[in-house]
Structures are given as C-alpha cells and as structure tokens.
C-alpha cells in the first residue's frame, strides 16, 4: 500500500456482515431453486394488456 493510503483504508469503525449475508443466501439457494418450476407452459402464463397490446 502507498504510505497515505493505509490510513484512509483503516479509517472508520462501521462493521457489517455483508459478505456473510451473501454466503448464507447462496447456501439456501439450491433449496429454493429445487421448488421452482423448470418449464412454464403457455396455458400457465397470464395475459397482460400493455401499451404494446395484448401480451402473454
């Protein structure tokens, strides 16, 4: 590190578990993905009226 950069990098006392939260979410993801549908058939898709017209 440059001489002055280390002081700026060490400044502050705020701590959060952002990376830990991402790891926990990633650990739960396979269980959530296994419950989701893999294929959605046309009769299961809703119709939507949009500015471009009727969409499915």
C-alpha positions in Angstrom: 0.0 0.0 0.0 1.1 3.6 -0.5 2.1 5.5 2.6 -1.1 7.6 2.9 -3.4 5.0 1.5 -3.2 2.7 4.5 -4.5 5.4 6.9 -7.6 6.0 4.7 -8.2 2.3 4.3 -8.2 1.7 8.1 -10.3 4.7 8.9 -13.8 4.1 10.2 -15.3 1.7 12.7 -18.5 0.6 11.0 -18.9 -3.1 10.7 -21.5 -5.1 8.7 -21.8 -8.7 7.7 -22.5 -8.1 4.0 -20.3 -10.9 2.7 -21.6 -13.3 5.3 -25.2 -12.5 4.3 -24.3 -13.3 0.7 -22.8 -16.6 1.7 -25.9 -17.5 3.7 -28.2 -16.6 0.8 -26.0 -18.7 -1.6 -26.3 -21.7 0.8 -30.1 -21.5 0.8 -30.4 -21.0 -3.0 -30.3 -24.7 -4.1 -33.3 -25.5 -1.8 -35.3 -22.6 -3.2 -34.3 -23.4 -6.8 -35.5 -27.0 -6.4 -39.0 -25.9 -5.6 -39.4 -23.6 -8.6 -40.9 -24.7 -11.9 -38.4 -25.6 -14.6 -40.8 -25.3 -17.5 -43.7 -22.9 -17.8 -46.3 -23.9 -20.4 -48.3 -21.4 -22.4 -51.6 -22.2 -20.6 -49.9 -21.4 -17.3 -48.8 -17.9 -18.4 -51.1 -14.9 -17.7 -52.3 -12.4 -20.3 -51.3 -8.8 -19.9 -52.7 -5.7 -21.5 -49.8 -3.3 -22.1 -49.1 -0.3 -24.3 -47.8 -2.6 -26.9 -51.0 -4.6 -26.9 -52.1 -7.9 -25.5 -49.1 -10.0 -24.3 -48.7 -13.4 -22.9 
